[in-house]
């Protein structure tokens, strides 16, 4: 019975260790990617992406507003059509 528990514990330990190792490798990969760029480049790229995000959000908002107006106009035209058909 003691041997089964030890095998189970060993298996859990190895599983945990492998997961930790894989996570460390992943973090090292990301860090090595970041190390290829200067901090100034990273900040500049981040700021450009942030600006692009705001522009896209603004465009999305405008399109949503336009969509709302078009839906309202469509409803008015439907009502007008119904009234004129009677």
Secondary structure, 3 states (H helix, E strand, C coil): CHHHHHHHHHHHHHHHHHHHHHHHHHHHHHHHHHHCCCHHHHHHHHHHHHHHHHHHHHHHHHHHHHHHHHHHHHHHHHHHHHHHHC
